[in-house]
Amino acid sequence: MKSGIAWFAGTAVGLGSMQRPTPVKKAGVSRTSLKSLQVISTTCEQCPAGCGINAYLNGERLVQLLGNPDHPNNMGGICAKGIAGLNLVNDPERLLYPLKRTGPRGDGQWTKITWDEVYTTLAGRIKEMIRDGRISELVVDKGHDDPLLDKFISALGVTHTIDRPALKNLNRTTALTSMTGFPSVVEDVGRSRFILNFGANPYANHDQFVGIARRLIHARVEKGARLITFDVRMSETAAKSDAWYPIKAGTDGMVALAMAKVIVDKGLANKDFMDRKTNYSLAMIKNHLSRYTPEKAAKESGVRAVDIGHLAVEFATQRPSVALIGGGVSDHKNGTQNVRSVALLNWLVGNLEKEGGLFYPRFLVSLQPKTADLKSRLNSINNIKGIVELKETNTRINTYFAYLSNPAYTDPDCGSTVGLLKDEKSVPFLVVMDTHLTETAMMADMVLPAATYLEGWGVSSAPSLDNVPILNLRQPVVSLLSAAKVLRSPTFEVGKLLEPMFQPRGEAEEVGNVCLELARRIKGRIAKNLPYKNTHDYITWVISSIPGLKMEGGLKNLKSQGLWTDKASKAAGSRYSSEKGLPALRQKVEIYSNALKQNGHPPLPEYEPLTASKKKKDEFILTTFKSNLWAKGTANSKWAREILHENRLWINKDIARTLGIKNGDRVRVTSSVGSLISRVLTTHLIHPESVAMAEGLGHSAVGNVAKGKRFRGNDQDTNLIWWDKKGNGTNPNEIIERRVDPMGGGFGLKDTRVRIEKI
């Protein structure tokens, strides 16, 4: 083992990004052999939370993932999908070699090719587009953030980028940016006494999932904090709340504005905060809110007027308090105004930069998002929403490159996306880089094997839930080395390759390294803008610019711990940062937005009824939700799919009875764009005008586990799939209509009207 580790260290000099990190001296013992396990600290990327994790290896094989107790956000906690990262790395159905299509598009006929052929083909096409001034014909569909991919896109001058991470919360980020100049806030739920939760489900799925769930539980158990949830269905969070209000879909903004009116009318607003830190006086706010009475809100939402009044008073008096905003509020055609209306509650009680309220996220200075970058990312012109939108504007496409993005499965009305991607006239050349042969990859002309987050390098400044800047390191815990690469390496020494502990992982690559190699082959200014040898070289350069880290051991210490906190900032009390340290503190909250007015939108928070809410008697509003097992990386996870392999359609039990539908019956669910068949779950835990379905199931590709099919492979468990006769669920995106919030530009994914028919 010692010689093997020494060999890896030596080989890394020549192979750069495949260098193995220094093992951490932490306790780890195999449950079967009782041998000591090697432990490496890194960062989970199964969801945006970026939890710190420890990876345990038996020789070179990854055998366990646990939370890193030293990480300030998740504090040693880890969720089920984080644990299932083990399945992602060891999946016998992973894509491990570059492939080229040999038959008709979508028929699944492939031949293995070399990376050199990949680079030659892509570099040639890009150079031709640059030479002819047609770089606008290159479309990049980015399903995951990567700094080197972003630098490559910028260097090329790509104008058509589909930024999936930005689109995910676009309505919410637009709303918050219009008011605070920043796209997000940190919710200090752990120190709050009263929490109003509008459409969020932090106990199952949240951008800061484990960290915020732990703090919310702490506040509830240790501090007696009250939690009130508004949601069309009883989510995991609603079930653990002091009260759940099954609100009519898309009416959260009306309820929030009625609460705001009660707070202002009763003189409970924080006048000092409103005068000093906002651009709109209480007198003007009172006049604006005059039409939003609790009685009108009750009629629109189904929440009783007396409850709206009581909760408003409690929110304003039981301080510190905070209002949470989730996808159940923002994922509507009126989502941006819903978010602005709920946010108004926070401004009225003055809980910004106050313990138990909201904080601007603190980042390391060198990794602080630039205001210009935020505005550019939120610019509706740059936020292409998909190939359907490109074709509607007659955009010419030469090459479509999708990285960890599967629009043929995830797009609303994904059937239309499939039709366009399958059409070689619409998309002459489709390249997909992913870990599996996804629905989109099955139609590609060239498929590239992507490294998982446990096989590559990366750094990020995580928004700390305690407002002390954190640097997260992502480092390879599993080697990407293949036998062929080892033998070609100039640093390879005969006899140092120990077969029992070395397991080739095929030829999967980091997207950053792919971009760097393409830049070198394109040459010129593109190569000059990306001067790094590999991803490891890049993060070394990034880390060198961070003050304080060098004094604390630099990269060596960072590799050992997996993270670094800015202790100087912590000692200075960054929770109450000065205006000099955090420019956002100098800005006033813009309750009245001139920017929105200039763009032809209402400048004040208003309630805009959904056209979808004016439904016929036999129609329902379909809402989708993410389970605590939903993640792109768990689609083919044997552990996740054994637990969740069916997503029944939730329907109110009383309504189901009137339709002659019983629990477990099969129904056809039809919208304006298609239909699907599902079994139903009849329950009182959903609003009678809504139906609901979990996302993430119903795959037709990715792998046999995702499709719910038993098969024989290298993993013996795959022959034990017992739910094969139950199927693999359905994909609600097949019937989700493409609705867009005109103010925020994001999708209204929870507005689709459907009819239900028993079959």
BAZA-841504 format. One record per residue (C-alpha): residue in one letter; x negated, y negated, z. Coordinates in steps of 0.1 Angstrom, whole numbers, plus 5000, padded with zeros to 4 digits. Layout:
! residues N
AXYZ
...
END
This chain:
! residues 759
M500050005000
K497249765008
S495549824975
G498849784958
I499449444974
A495949344965
W496549444929
F499649234927
A497848934941
G495148964916
T497449034886
A499448724896
V496648494885
G497148604850
L500848654850
G501848344870
S505548354878
M505348724886
Q503148664915
R504348834947
P504748614978
T502948665011
P504948905032
V506348765064
K505448935097
K509049005108
A510649315123
G511949565098
V512249935101
S513850195077
R516850355092
T516050685075
S512250725076
L511550485105
K508750335084
S507949955087
L509649745060
Q508049455043
V510149135048
I510248835024
S512248515031
T514048355002
T517348184992
C520548354981
E522248224950
Q525348424949
C527248104955
P526347724958
A525847754996
G522147854992
C521948055024
G518548155037
I518048525036
N515448785044
A514749065019
Y513549405033
L511549625010
N510549995014
G507349994993
E508449804962
R512149884965
L514649634978
V516649815005
Q518449545025
L519349175025
L520148995058
G520548625068
N517548435078
P518048325115
D515648035110
H517847865083
P519647565098
N522747605076
N523747975078
M521748045110
G521248415102
G524748465089
I525348625055
C528548705036
A529549025018
K528648894984
G525148794997
I524549145009
A525749274975
G522849104959
L521149434965
N523549594939
L522649324914
V518949394914
N519249774915
D522149804891
P521450084867
E523649904841
R521549584841
L520349434809
L516549484808
Y515449434772
P516049184745
L518649304720
K519649214684
R523049274669
T523049534640
G526749574633
P529849344630
R530049084658
G531649234689
D531249594679
G528449654704
Q525849784680
W522349684691
T518649734685
K515849654709
I513549374699
T510449214714
W510248874732
D507848754705
E510648804679
V513048614703
Y510648324706
T509848314669
T513548314659
L514648054685
A511747824681
G512147834643
R515847744644
I515147454669
K512247314649
E514447314618
M517247124636
I514746874650
R513146824616
D516446764598
G517946544626
R520546804635
I519746874671
S523446794679
E524147134663
L522547304693
V525047374721
V523747484755
D526347644778
K524747634813
G526447854838
H523747804865
D521547504874
D517847544865
P515447244866
L513247364837
L516247434815
D517447084823
K514046934814
F514047144781
I517547014772
S516446654779
A513246684760
L515146824729
G517746544732
V520646794732
T523946614731
H526346904735
T525847064769
I528547264787
D527647214824
R529647474843
P528447384878
A529347014872
L532747114856
K533647334886
N534447044909
L534746764884
N537946614896
R536746604932
T533346464923
T534846194901
A537246094929
L534546074955
T532045904932
S534745644924
M535045564961
T531645614976
G529245624947
F528245984957
P529846304943
S530046494976
V530146455014
V529246685043
E532046775065
D530946785102
V533647035112
G531547185140
R531946865161
S535446775151
R538546795174
F541246785147
I540946925112
L543446875084
N542747125057
F544147045022
G543747334999
A540347455011
N539547815022
P536247795041
Y536848125058
A536648305024
N535048074998
H533447735000
D530447554985
Q528847575020
F530647905028
V528848075057
G527447755072
I530747575074
A532747885084
R530447935114
R530747575125
L534547575120
I534847885142
H532547725168
A534747415169
R537847625173
V536547855199
E534147645219
K535747295216
G539347385212
A539647195179
R542947215161
L543147335125
I546147255102
T546247395067
F548347295037
D548247565010
V550747724986
R549748065000
M548548185034
S544848205027
E542348355052
T541848005066
A545547935068
A546048265087
K543548145113
S544947795116
D547147645144
A549747575117
W550247655080
Y552447455057
P553347635025
I553247315004
K554647284969
A551747304944
G550146974934
T552046754960
D549146724986
G548446374975
M552046264983
V551846415018
A548446245025
L549745905014
A552745945036
M550446025065
A548345725057
K551545505058
V552345635093
I548845565105
V548845215092
D552445135103
K551745255138
G548545045141
L546345345144
A543945265116
N540345175124
K540444805115
D536744745122
F535745015097
M538244895071
D537144535073
R533344605073
K533044925052
T535844915026
N536844674998
Y540544665006
S542144515037
L544744685059
A547344435049
M546944525012
I546844895021
K550044865040
N551744695011
H550544964987
L551745245009
S555245105014
R556845344989
Y555245665003
T557645735032
P557546075050
E561046135038
K560146105002
A557046315007
A559246585024
K561646594995
E558646624970
S556446874989
G558747075012
V556846965043
R559246825069
A559146445075
V558846485112
D555846715108
I554146465085
G554646195112
H553346405141
L550346525122
A549446175111
V549446045147
E547446345159
F544846295131
A544445935140
T544345975178
Q542546315184
R539146185172
P536746285159
S538946415131
V538346515095
A540346595064
L538946875042
I539646885004
G539647204985
G540347334950
G544047374959
V544146994958
S541646904930
D542347184904
H545447004891
K546246764863
N546646504891
G543646644910
T541546324911
Q544346114926
N545146394951
V541546394963
R541446014965
S544746014985
V543446275010
A540046085012
L542045775022
L542945945055
N539245975063
W538645605056
L541645495076
V540345655108
G536745535100
N535045875103
L532345815077
E528845865091
K530445955125
E529946275145
G532746515138
G533646335106
L531946295072
F528346225062
Y526546145030
P524346445022
R520646395030
F518146525005
L514346515005
V513346184989
S511446354960
L514446564951
Q517146304958
P519646294929
K519245974910
T522345754906
A521845734869
D521746114867
L524946144887
K526745894865
S525446074834
R526646414847
L530046284855
N530346094822
S533346244804
I531446214771
N528646444782
N530946694800
I531946914771
K534447164786
G533947444761
I533847554725
V537547494720
E536947124727
L534047114703
K536047264675
E538947024682
T536546734675
N535146914644
T531646944660
R529347144638
I527447424655
N524247594643
T523147774675
Y525147834707
F522947934737
A524748054769
Y522748104801
L524548294829
S527748174814
N530648394803
P533248174786
A534948464769
Y536048574804
T536048254825
D537547984802
P541247904806
D543048054777
C539948264772
G541548434742
S541048124722
T537448104732
V536948464721
G538448394687
L536048104681
L532948284694
K533748584673
D534048374641
E530648344625
K531748034606
S532447854638
V529347984656
P526748104631
F524248214657
L525148304693
V522448374719
V523348484754
M520948514783
D522448714812
T521848994836
H524549214820
L526249274787
T529149044795
E532248974774
T530448684758
A527248884753
M529149154735
M529748904707
A526148764706
D523648794678
M520848804703
V521048904740
L518248814764
P517748984798
A517848734826
A515948774859
T518148774889
Y517748514917
L515748774936
E513148794909
G512048444902
W510948104916
G512847794925
V513147504950
S516147294959
S516947034985
A520047175002
P522546935017
S522147025054
L525247065075
D523346895103
N522046625081
V518346705083
P516846745049
I516047105040
L513847245012
N514947585001
L512447814984
R513548094961
Q510748344955
P510648684939
V511148974963
V511249224934
S508649224907
L509549164871
L506349344860
S506849614834
A504149874827
A503649724793
K502949374807
V500549524833
L498549704807
R498349394785
S497249174814
P493549064812
T493349104850
F494549464850
E492149704866
V492350074859
G493350264890
K495149984907
L498550084894
L500050304920
E502950484904
P504750594935
M505250234947
F505550054913
Q508850054896
P509049864863
R512049634860
G512149624822
E511449294805
A513949054822
E512648694823
E513248374841
V515048114820
G512347854830
N509648064815
V511648114783
C512047734780
L508247674786
E507247934760
L509747784735
A508347434742
R504747564736
R505847704702
I507847394692
K504747184701
G504546804699
R506346584724
I508546884736
A505447064748
K504046754764
N507246704784
L506947054798
P503247094806
Y503647374832
K502147724828
N505147894844
T507847864870
H505447914898
D503247634885
Y506247404883
I507447454919
T503847404930
W503947064913
V507346984928
I506147074963
S502946874960
S505046554959
I506846614992
P505346415021
G504946605053
L504946955038
K501246955030
M500446885066
E502547185077
G500847445056
G502147345022
L503147624998
K501647895018
N503747815049
L506847765027
K506448115012
S506148255047
Q509248085060
G511448065029
L512347705038
W511147385053
T512947115073
D511846755074
K510946735111
A509946365108
S513446285096
K514946495124
A512846325150
A513945985137
G517546095140
S518546125104
R522146185114
Y522445805120
S520145705092
S519445335086
E520645165055
K517045145043
G516645515045
L520045595029
P521045335003
A524645475002
L525145325037
R524844975022
Q527745034999
K531344975008
V533945245002
E535845134971
I539445214980
Y540244984950
S538145104921
N537344854894
A535645124874
L538845324872
K540845014863
Q538444934834
N539045284821
G542745244821
H543545434853
P545245324885
P542645164908
L544345264940
P545145614954
E548545704940
Y550746014937
E551346134902
P553946404899
L552946704878
T554946774847
A554347144856
S556347094888
K559447014868
K560047384861
K563047584851
K564747814876
D563048134862
E559547984861
F556747974887
I553547784891
L550548024889
T547747954913
T544448144913
F542048184942
K538648324949
S538248604974
N535248634998
L533848894974
W534048674943
A530748584926
K529348624892
G526648844906
T529249084921
A531149164890
N529449504886
S528649554923
K529649894935
W530149774971
A532249464962
R534349654937
E535049944961
I536549694986
L538349474960
H539349634927
E542949524924
N544449174923
R548149204926
L550448914918
W551648744950
I555348654949
N557648534976
K559648824990
D563048654989
I562548534953
A561448884943
R564649034958
T566748804936
L564748924906
G565149284915
I561449324920
K560049544948
N556549564962
G554249754939
D556449714908
R554749644875
V555649304859
R554749114828
V553548764835
T553848534805
S552648174799
S552547964768
V549148114758
G549648484765
S550748754789
L549349014812
I550649314832
S550149334869
R551549504900
V553149264925
L552649204962
T555849074977
T555248865007
H556648575027
L553148425028
I553548214996
H555647914985
P558848034967
E558047834936
S554547964933
V552848294924
A549148374930
M546448594918
A542848654927
E540048574902
G537048794893
L538749114881
G539949264849
H536649284831
S536449444797
A532649444797
V529749384821
G529549744832
N531450054840
V531749954877
A533349624866
K535649824843
G536550064871
K535250374852
R533450664868
F530150754851
R526950954856
G523750744859
N520650684879
D522750584909
Q524650884921
D527350664937
T528650574902
N530050924899
L531950874931
I534150584919
W537450684933
W539550384921
D539250464884
K542850574881
K543950244898
G542250034871
N540149724876
G542849454879
T543649174855
N541948854844
P544348554851
N542248334828
E543948504798
I547148324806
I545847994822
E546747694801
R544047444791
R545247144811
V542946854818
D543146574844
P542846254823
M541346064851
G538746314864
G538246514832
G538346844850
F540647134843
G544147164859
L543647534865
K546547564890
D549347414869
T550247694845
R553947774843
V554748144840
R557748374836
I557948714854
E559649014839
K559849354855
I558749644833
END
